[in-house]
Amino acid sequence: MSDALDEIFCCDPLKGVVADLPEPAAPTIYRADNGVLMMVVGLVQSEEGLGYLDQAILHCPFCGTQLQDAKAIAEKVSH
């Protein structure tokens, strides 16, 4: 796992879940081009290929550490 990805993990359970995911789900947690920390929460196969449903994450789902806040995300997202 790269150092860039390693910096977003606040606890070992979060790191372990991401490390153990098979392709094409990995990485399920990533930093988008605009800097927002995202999690893939769903996959769907269509005629056009594999589609992803992403969700910005505010808190670690395992330890509850705040990873980013809604205001900062809103400032990074272009409309």
VOKELUM-303541 format. One record per residue: chain; residue number from 1; z negated, x, y negated of N, C-alpha, C in turn. Coordinates in nm, 4 decimals. Example, Ala and Ser with C-alpha at 12.3 -4.5 7.8 and 13.67 -1.06 7.14 Angstrom:
{lumkol A gufi 1 n.pz -0.7800 n.px 1.3190 n.py 0.5690 ca.pz -0.7800 ca.px 1.2300 ca.py 0.4500 c.pz -0.7800 c.px 1.3200 c.py 0.3300}
{lumkol A gufi 2 n.pz -0.7080 n.px 1.2850 n.py 0.2250 ca.pz -0.7140 ca.px 1.3670 ca.py 0.1060 c.pz -0.7870 c.px 1.2900 c.py -0.0030}
END
This chain:
{lumkol A gufi 1 n.pz 0.0000 n.px 0.0855 n.py 0.1170 ca.pz 0.0000 ca.px 0.0000 ca.py 0.0000 c.pz 0.0000 c.px 0.0897 c.py -0.1226}
{lumkol A gufi 2 n.pz 0.0771 n.px 0.0533 n.py -0.2247 ca.pz 0.0901 ca.px 0.1381 ca.py -0.3422 c.pz -0.0341 c.px 0.1302 c.py -0.4300}
{lumkol A gufi 3 n.pz -0.0541 n.px 0.2334 n.py -0.5122 ca.pz -0.1678 ca.px 0.2335 ca.py -0.6045 c.pz -0.1572 c.px 0.1203 c.py -0.7051}
{lumkol A gufi 4 n.pz -0.0336 n.px 0.0851 n.py -0.7454 ca.pz -0.0138 ca.px -0.0243 ca.py -0.8409 c.pz -0.0643 c.px -0.1557 c.py -0.7837}
{lumkol A gufi 5 n.pz -0.0372 n.px -0.1812 n.py -0.6559 ca.pz -0.0893 ca.px -0.3029 ca.py -0.5935 c.pz -0.2380 c.px -0.2925 c.py -0.5697}
{lumkol A gufi 6 n.pz -0.2854 n.px -0.1750 n.py -0.5341 ca.pz -0.4266 ca.px -0.1555 ca.py -0.5037 c.pz -0.5153 c.px -0.1889 c.py -0.6226}
{lumkol A gufi 7 n.pz -0.4678 n.px -0.1688 n.py -0.7447 ca.pz -0.5503 ca.px -0.1928 ca.py -0.8630 c.pz -0.5821 c.px -0.3403 c.py -0.8849}
{lumkol A gufi 8 n.pz -0.5067 n.px -0.4334 n.py -0.8258 ca.pz -0.5327 ca.px -0.5756 ca.py -0.8480 c.pz -0.6364 c.px -0.6324 c.py -0.7519}
{lumkol A gufi 9 n.pz -0.6769 n.px -0.5566 n.py -0.6516 ca.pz -0.7705 ca.px -0.6072 ca.py -0.5532 c.pz -0.9143 c.px -0.5820 c.py -0.5966}
{lumkol A gufi 10 n.pz -0.9941 n.px -0.6884 n.py -0.5942 ca.pz -1.1332 ca.px -0.6789 ca.py -0.6364 c.pz -1.2275 c.px -0.6662 c.py -0.5170}
{lumkol A gufi 11 n.pz -1.1778 n.px -0.6974 n.py -0.3959 ca.pz -1.2644 ca.px -0.6939 ca.py -0.2789 c.pz -1.1816 c.px -0.6649 c.py -0.1528}
{lumkol A gufi 12 n.pz -1.2491 n.px -0.6191 n.py -0.0494 ca.pz -1.1803 ca.px -0.5851 ca.py 0.0757 c.pz -1.1143 c.px -0.7064 c.py 0.1439}
{lumkol A gufi 13 n.pz -1.1761 n.px -0.8268 n.py 0.1433 ca.pz -1.1071 ca.px -0.9401 ca.py 0.2068 c.pz -0.9711 c.px -0.9703 c.py 0.1426}
{lumkol A gufi 14 n.pz -0.9628 n.px -0.9644 n.py 0.0106 ca.pz -0.8360 ca.px -0.9896 ca.py -0.0575 c.pz -0.7335 c.px -0.8830 c.py -0.0193}
{lumkol A gufi 15 n.pz -0.7759 n.px -0.7589 n.py -0.0181 ca.pz -0.6873 ca.px -0.6492 ca.py 0.0200 c.pz -0.6397 c.px -0.6653 c.py 0.1647}
{lumkol A gufi 16 n.pz -0.7299 n.px -0.7044 n.py 0.2538 ca.pz -0.6959 ca.px -0.7194 ca.py 0.3942 c.pz -0.5976 c.px -0.8315 c.py 0.4206}
{lumkol A gufi 17 n.pz -0.6145 n.px -0.9437 n.py 0.3535 ca.pz -0.5238 ca.px -1.0569 ca.py 0.3715 c.pz -0.3826 c.px -1.0174 c.py 0.3327}
{lumkol A gufi 18 n.pz -0.3678 n.px -0.9518 n.py 0.2214 ca.pz -0.2353 ca.px -0.9123 ca.py 0.1742 c.pz -0.1747 c.px -0.8071 c.py 0.2657}
{lumkol A gufi 19 n.pz -0.2535 n.px -0.7123 n.py 0.3114 ca.pz -0.2027 ca.px -0.6043 ca.py 0.3965 c.pz -0.1561 c.px -0.6553 c.py 0.5315}
{lumkol A gufi 20 n.pz -0.2156 n.px -0.7628 n.py 0.5819 ca.pz -0.1845 ca.px -0.8118 ca.py 0.7157 c.pz -0.0746 c.px -0.9166 c.py 0.7217}
{lumkol A gufi 21 n.pz -0.0175 n.px -0.9540 n.py 0.6084 ca.pz 0.0865 ca.px -1.0562 ca.py 0.6104 c.pz 0.2194 c.px -0.9987 c.py 0.6582}
{lumkol A gufi 22 n.pz 0.2912 n.px -1.0744 n.py 0.7399 ca.pz 0.4219 ca.px -1.0277 ca.py 0.7885 c.pz 0.5311 c.px -1.0509 c.py 0.6842}
{lumkol A gufi 23 n.pz 0.6418 n.px -0.9794 n.py 0.6972 ca.pz 0.7585 ca.px -1.0055 ca.py 0.6134 c.pz 0.8121 c.px -1.1431 c.py 0.6509}
{lumkol A gufi 24 n.pz 0.8698 n.px -1.2235 n.py 0.5650 ca.pz 0.8951 ca.px -1.1949 ca.py 0.4247 c.pz 0.7828 c.px -1.2377 c.py 0.3320}
{lumkol A gufi 25 n.pz 0.6669 n.px -1.2757 n.py 0.3862 ca.pz 0.5577 ca.px -1.3240 ca.py 0.3016 c.pz 0.4929 c.px -1.2124 c.py 0.2205}
{lumkol A gufi 26 n.pz 0.4979 n.px -1.0898 n.py 0.2678 ca.pz 0.4326 ca.px -0.9802 ca.py 0.1973 c.pz 0.5222 c.px -0.9283 c.py 0.0863}
{lumkol A gufi 27 n.pz 0.4745 n.px -0.8959 n.py -0.0298 ca.pz 0.3348 ca.px -0.9167 ca.py -0.0691 c.pz 0.3154 c.px -1.0592 c.py -0.1186}
{lumkol A gufi 28 n.pz 0.2111 n.px -1.1221 n.py -0.0747 ca.pz 0.1859 ca.px -1.2578 ca.py -0.1188 c.pz 0.1187 c.px -1.2603 c.py -0.2564}
{lumkol A gufi 29 n.pz 0.0525 n.px -1.1517 n.py -0.2943 ca.pz -0.0060 ca.px -1.1391 ca.py -0.4278 c.pz 0.0637 c.px -1.0236 c.py -0.4957}
{lumkol A gufi 30 n.pz 0.1145 n.px -1.0500 n.py -0.6147 ca.pz 0.1914 ca.px -0.9483 ca.py -0.6858 c.pz 0.1807 c.px -0.9701 c.py -0.8355}
{lumkol A gufi 31 n.pz 0.2143 n.px -0.8682 n.py -0.9113 ca.pz 0.2185 ca.px -0.8780 ca.py -1.0571 c.pz 0.3639 c.px -0.9018 c.py -1.0957}
{lumkol A gufi 32 n.pz 0.3902 n.px -1.0156 n.py -1.1612 ca.pz 0.5251 ca.px -1.0519 ca.py -1.2035 c.pz 0.5719 c.px -0.9590 c.py -1.3160}
{lumkol A gufi 33 n.pz 0.7007 n.px -0.9638 n.py -1.3450 ca.pz 0.7579 ca.px -0.8794 ca.py -1.4495 c.pz 0.6901 c.px -0.9000 c.py -1.5848}
{lumkol A gufi 34 n.pz 0.6394 n.px -1.0214 n.py -1.6102 ca.pz 0.5721 ca.px -1.0491 ca.py -1.7370 c.pz 0.4240 c.px -1.0112 c.py -1.7352}
{lumkol A gufi 35 n.pz 0.3768 n.px -0.9527 n.py -1.6228 ca.pz 0.2391 ca.px -0.9059 ca.py -1.6134 c.pz 0.1406 c.px -1.0039 c.py -1.5545}
{lumkol A gufi 36 n.pz 0.1839 n.px -1.1259 n.py -1.5263 ca.pz 0.0947 ca.px -1.2279 ca.py -1.4708 c.pz 0.0751 c.px -1.2024 c.py -1.3215}
{lumkol A gufi 37 n.pz -0.0497 n.px -1.2097 n.py -1.2768 ca.pz -0.0832 ca.px -1.1939 ca.py -1.1363 c.pz -0.0527 c.px -1.3242 c.py -1.0642}
{lumkol A gufi 38 n.pz 0.0334 n.px -1.3184 n.py -0.9622 ca.pz 0.0831 ca.px -1.4371 ca.py -0.8945 c.pz 0.0504 c.px -1.4318 c.py -0.7456}
{lumkol A gufi 39 n.pz 0.0439 n.px -1.5499 n.py -0.6824 ca.pz 0.0247 ca.px -1.5605 ca.py -0.5382 c.pz 0.1308 c.px -1.6557 c.py -0.4833}
{lumkol A gufi 40 n.pz 0.1975 n.px -1.6150 n.py -0.3769 ca.pz 0.2910 ca.px -1.7032 ca.py -0.3076 c.pz 0.2064 c.px -1.8003 c.py -0.2264}
{lumkol A gufi 41 n.pz 0.2238 n.px -1.9301 n.py -0.2538 ca.pz 0.1433 ca.px -2.0304 ca.py -0.1841 c.pz 0.2260 c.px -2.1157 c.py -0.0886}
{lumkol A gufi 42 n.pz 0.3574 n.px -2.0958 n.py -0.0897 ca.pz 0.4408 ca.px -2.1721 ca.py 0.0012 c.pz 0.5777 c.px -2.1113 c.py 0.0173}
{lumkol A gufi 43 n.pz 0.6358 n.px -2.1326 n.py 0.1336 ca.pz 0.7711 ca.px -2.0858 ca.py 0.1646 c.pz 0.8496 c.px -2.2033 c.py 0.2208}
{lumkol A gufi 44 n.pz 0.9773 n.px -2.2091 n.py 0.1891 ca.pz 1.0632 ca.px -2.3126 ca.py 0.2458 c.pz 1.2002 c.px -2.2513 c.py 0.2737}
{lumkol A gufi 45 n.pz 1.2542 n.px -2.2837 n.py 0.3892 ca.pz 1.3882 ca.px -2.2367 ca.py 0.4251 c.pz 1.4886 c.px -2.3446 c.py 0.3867}
{lumkol A gufi 46 n.pz 1.5932 n.px -2.3063 n.py 0.3147 ca.pz 1.6991 ca.px -2.3997 ca.py 0.2788 c.pz 1.8332 c.px -2.3373 c.py 0.3136}
{lumkol A gufi 47 n.pz 1.9399 n.px -2.4103 n.py 0.2905 ca.pz 2.0731 ca.px -2.3574 ca.py 0.3162 c.pz 2.1036 c.px -2.2372 c.py 0.2273}
{lumkol A gufi 48 n.pz 2.0409 n.px -2.2315 n.py 0.1100 ca.pz 2.0618 ca.px -2.1209 ca.py 0.0168 c.pz 1.9768 c.px -1.9982 c.py 0.0491}
{lumkol A gufi 49 n.pz 1.8828 n.px -2.0134 n.py 0.1408 ca.pz 1.7952 ca.px -1.9025 ca.py 0.1774 c.pz 1.6492 c.px -1.9413 c.py 0.1684}
{lumkol A gufi 50 n.pz 1.5634 n.px -1.8418 n.py 0.1649 ca.pz 1.4200 ca.px -1.8647 ca.py 0.1614 c.pz 1.3740 c.px -1.8865 c.py 0.0178}
{lumkol A gufi 51 n.pz 1.2991 n.px -1.9940 n.py -0.0041 ca.pz 1.2453 ca.px -2.0244 ca.py -0.1360 c.pz 1.0942 c.px -2.0056 c.py -0.1368}
{lumkol A gufi 52 n.pz 1.0413 n.px -1.9684 n.py -0.2529 ca.pz 0.8988 ca.px -1.9412 ca.py -0.2678 c.pz 0.8377 c.px -2.0334 c.py -0.3720}
{lumkol A gufi 53 n.pz 0.7148 n.px -2.0753 n.py -0.3490 ca.pz 0.6356 ca.px -2.1454 ca.py -0.4490 c.pz 0.5252 c.px -2.0493 c.py -0.4896}
{lumkol A gufi 54 n.pz 0.5249 n.px -2.0122 n.py -0.6168 ca.pz 0.4273 ca.px -1.9163 ca.py -0.6684 c.pz 0.3271 c.px -1.9880 c.py -0.7585}
{lumkol A gufi 55 n.pz 0.2068 n.px -1.9335 n.py -0.7650 ca.pz 0.1015 ca.px -1.9870 ca.py -0.8516 c.pz 0.0270 c.px -1.8706 c.py -0.9145}
{lumkol A gufi 56 n.pz 0.0062 n.px -1.8780 n.py -1.0448 ca.pz -0.0770 ca.px -1.7765 ca.py -1.1105 c.pz -0.2194 c.px -1.7920 c.py -1.0594}
{lumkol A gufi 57 n.pz -0.2876 n.px -1.6809 n.py -1.0361 ca.pz -0.4258 ca.px -1.6891 ca.py -0.9893 c.pz -0.5197 c.px -1.6397 c.py -1.0988}
{lumkol A gufi 58 n.pz -0.6253 n.px -1.7148 n.py -1.1196 ca.pz -0.7243 ca.px -1.6806 ca.py -1.2210 c.pz -0.8426 c.px -1.6073 c.py -1.1605}
{lumkol A gufi 59 n.pz -0.8848 n.px -1.6505 n.py -1.0416 ca.pz -1.0021 ca.px -1.5938 ca.py -0.9752 c.pz -0.9668 c.px -1.5559 c.py -0.8319}
{lumkol A gufi 60 n.pz -1.0326 n.px -1.4538 n.py -0.7807 ca.pz -1.0155 ca.px -1.4139 ca.py -0.6418 c.pz -1.0629 c.px -1.5283 c.py -0.5525}
{lumkol A gufi 61 n.pz -0.9818 n.px -1.5693 n.py -0.4546 ca.pz -1.0238 ca.px -1.6788 ca.py -0.3675 c.pz -1.1355 c.px -1.6400 c.py -0.2703}
{lumkol A gufi 62 n.pz -1.1707 n.px -1.5128 n.py -0.2624 ca.pz -1.2728 ca.px -1.4667 ca.py -0.1680 c.pz -1.4064 c.px -1.4358 c.py -0.2351}
{lumkol A gufi 63 n.pz -1.4026 n.px -1.3622 n.py -0.3465 ca.pz -1.5294 ca.px -1.3233 ca.py -0.4088 c.pz -1.5536 c.px -1.3912 c.py -0.5437}
{lumkol A gufi 64 n.pz -1.4512 n.px -1.4580 n.py -0.5979 ca.pz -1.4681 ca.px -1.5314 ca.py -0.7229 c.pz -1.4526 c.px -1.4493 c.py -0.8487}
{lumkol A gufi 65 n.pz -1.4217 n.px -1.3213 n.py -0.8374 ca.pz -1.4035 ca.px -1.2369 ca.py -0.9548 c.pz -1.2894 c.px -1.2903 c.py -1.0399}
{lumkol A gufi 66 n.pz -1.3128 n.px -1.3002 n.py -1.1714 ca.pz -1.2052 ca.px -1.3429 ca.py -1.2610 c.pz -1.1042 c.px -1.2296 c.py -1.2725}
{lumkol A gufi 67 n.pz -0.9786 n.px -1.2586 n.py -1.2408 ca.pz -0.8730 ca.px -1.1592 ca.py -1.2426 c.pz -0.7883 c.px -1.1673 c.py -1.3695}
{lumkol A gufi 68 n.pz -0.7772 n.px -1.2866 n.py -1.4269 ca.pz -0.7047 ca.px -1.3074 ca.py -1.5519 c.pz -0.7447 c.px -1.4437 c.py -1.6052}
{lumkol A gufi 69 n.pz -0.7114 n.px -1.4720 n.py -1.7315 ca.pz -0.7500 ca.px -1.6019 ca.py -1.7853 c.pz -0.6269 c.px -1.6805 c.py -1.8297}
{lumkol A gufi 70 n.pz -0.6436 n.px -1.8117 n.py -1.8385 ca.pz -0.5333 ca.px -1.9026 ca.py -1.8672 c.pz -0.4695 c.px -1.8730 c.py -2.0023}
{lumkol A gufi 71 n.pz -0.5481 n.px -1.8379 n.py -2.1019 ca.pz -0.4933 ca.px -1.8100 ca.py -2.2354 c.pz -0.4013 c.px -1.6875 c.py -2.2310}
{lumkol A gufi 72 n.pz -0.4431 n.px -1.5846 n.py -2.1618 ca.pz -0.3611 ca.px -1.4644 ca.py -2.1514 c.pz -0.2307 c.px -1.4937 c.py -2.0761}
{lumkol A gufi 73 n.pz -0.2406 n.px -1.5771 n.py -1.9722 ca.pz -0.1199 ca.px -1.6155 ca.py -1.8964 c.pz -0.0247 c.px -1.6926 c.py -1.9876}
{lumkol A gufi 74 n.pz -0.0773 n.px -1.7880 n.py -2.0621 ca.pz 0.0063 ca.px -1.8695 ca.py -2.1521 c.pz 0.0780 c.px -1.7813 c.py -2.2541}
{lumkol A gufi 75 n.pz 0.0134 n.px -1.6762 n.py -2.3009 ca.pz 0.0763 ca.px -1.5874 ca.py -2.3980 c.pz 0.1881 c.px -1.5039 c.py -2.3356}
{lumkol A gufi 76 n.pz 0.1813 n.px -1.4796 n.py -2.2049 ca.pz 0.2813 ca.px -1.3980 ca.py -2.1362 c.pz 0.4025 c.px -1.4780 c.py -2.0902}
{lumkol A gufi 77 n.pz 0.3843 n.px -1.6086 n.py -2.0730 ca.pz 0.4905 ca.px -1.6935 ca.py -2.0191 c.pz 0.5802 c.px -1.7405 c.py -2.1328}
{lumkol A gufi 78 n.pz 0.7097 n.px -1.7185 n.py -2.1158 ca.pz 0.8034 ca.px -1.7654 ca.py -2.2179 c.pz 0.8472 c.px -1.9077 c.py -2.1846}
{lumkol A gufi 79 n.pz 0.8655 n.px -1.9862 n.py -2.2867 ca.pz 0.9062 ca.px -2.1266 ca.py -2.2660 c.pz 1.0487 c.px -2.1444 c.py -2.3075}
END
